[in-house]
Amino acid sequence: YIAALDTLDNGALYKTMYDCIVSSVQVLRYFAGWCDKIHGKTIPIKGDY
């Protein structure tokens, strides 16, 4: 449905818009998976920083 709306909106091919949406979902899922992997650890370094 979203691919059809995008096709009507900007005139691109349906297949192109469908592939873009699938890729966008994959990217969102990838970065959402990092949310529980950030632990706030830092690497200690010498000096007053």
Secondary structure as UniProt FT lines:
FT   HELIX           2..10
FT   HELIX           14..33
FT   HELIX           35..37
//
